[in-house]
């Protein structure tokens, strides 16, 4: 009888535990569904606002009745722009102005000398560093990755050209959680990346390609990437408002801010943060700060053949896939464009192929509903159409 009662108690206990487990599982599933729905709703709201802003901006007609200064300012205000804007026509600056706060806590305003992280636009400069070594006969675009990192799967089928164009089949989900020195950042990427030879030739935007290219620059020069970049880009062009973010952003540095939901108006409610580990992990791909003036000067110098020959510029920027991405920039009929997002910053640049005309927008308050690409494209189109 006692054994029978014990069996009954155990059976009831199992039912309770099983039922509890079922309800926990159901609750977890319900939470996941709610989170997914909330995320989808947020994306939809952002997309809707973004579309409205873009439509409003596209409808804005530039006329000779207003000055270029006035019309450019109107577009920037229409997109709630925070940051610094630069417009260059025939090698002459026709507009350079700051909007909003560089640091809201100290009331420091953004201005022409303000510096911002340029993020993925750095890839275009890393690509030029690679091409400088090609031009010097130290590298060949047909060199395979196996020559430098033989342990990576499929490395014999991956060329430097494919890495520059992001169609190497390499992927990488994240960097080290700890701050690492340059050499160890590269080692970490080599040890943790994924390589799918079946996807070689298919475009897939993966920054790890440029981390490895930074490593190859180190191997061929015997210098750190930072040292090479400093000597052959910063000092070569006398860029006085450019540097590596791990050392701060200089006297004109900006603080970045985090957006909320489908926010458009700047509230400066929450500061954004980047760890030292993240700064290190962005090796060769997004760890540089610049002013709008320095960024234009650098990208214009590339297009004008001041860092590599015009022929090599053309080779570097020729896209291998329909993505139009080649050598760190997106190529279109009469110019190039580049863009970056991260840690509260957003950067955008569009230049004509001769480097004489362009628009540069840098912000320390990224908000996807009012991405700075909208204003950049509008101003560039008006510029090349002769309306500025």
Buried (B, 14 or more C-beta within 10 A) or exposed (E): EEEEEEEEEEEEEEEEEEEEEEEEEEEEEEEEEEEEEEEEEBEEBBEEBBEEBBEEBEEEEBEEEEEBEEBBBEBBEBBBBBBBBBBBBEEEEBBBBBBBBBBBEEEBEBBBBBBBBBBBBBBBBBBBBBBBBBBEEEBEBEBBBBBBBEEBBBBEBBBBBBBBBBBBBBBBEEBBEEBBEBEEBBBBBBEEBBBBBEBBBEBBEBBBBBBBBBBBBBEBBEBBBBBBBBEBBBEBBEBEBBBBBBEEBBEBBBBBBBBEEBBBEBEBEEEBEBEEBBBBBBBBBBBBBBBBBBBBBBBBBBBBBBBBEEEBBBBBBEBBBEBBBBBBBBBEEEBBBBBBBBBBBBBBBBBBBBBBBBBBBBBBBBBBBBBBBBBBBBBBBBBBEEBB
